[in-house]
Amino acid sequence: MAYQGMTAEHIWVEGHNGDAINAYLARPLGPGPFPAVHLFHHMPGWDEASKEMARKFAHNGFIAIMPNLHYRQGHDDPVANSNSIREAGGMPDDRTLGDAAGAISYLRHLSNYNGKVGIIGFCSGGRQVFLAACKLSGIDAAVDCWGGGVTPRDSEPPTEAMPHAPIEFVADLSCPMLGIFGADDARPTVEEVAATDAAIKAAGKSWEYEIYPNAGHGFVAVDRPSYAVEASNAAWPRIFDFYRQHLS
């Protein structure tokens, strides 16, 4: 068998407005070059489960970088950071995009990086993926995992932090996108996924998606009651195949 190894560590990257924020970097050992994936963590925060996902990407031959989008909240506990974000009206979109751009820029300094990067996000991170795929340059592939709020809801009006539904920018979608959803999810619902599908197709963009039966929100999260074994085991190979197609 070919040698397998990885390294994983906390690093610092230059985020929005030049702020120094911490990030998690997991990468295969060896000369590569390897494609990269930027992870937008879920609302529970920059937690152990999210770091485990980064290591999963490294094990499968991708450099994974995941900035701590809640770093400025100042708490050691990811849940406390998430709660303070909610109390403040949500993650500011401009700050999130600036932090993501800084983390992706960091990849250019890695000698075993092949120059291609995908983005993936879960829950609120899925919404941020859609936004980043429309707003940031140099993204080669995007995966939205059950991103809520991509399409607008009357019960969730725009806020100062998040003034637009990402679907408003669909004309600027700059890379192929894969959607991963659960049939039993309440946000986004199957109907909201259908609305996203219609808008992307109307804009003539590259898009494909899967809706997995017997799966709800966060169904790949092995540390949560939402974990759905069959759906998770089907979704992960689908994600890796999509990235190998567009990032190799």
Disulfide bonds with the S-S distance in Angstrom:
none
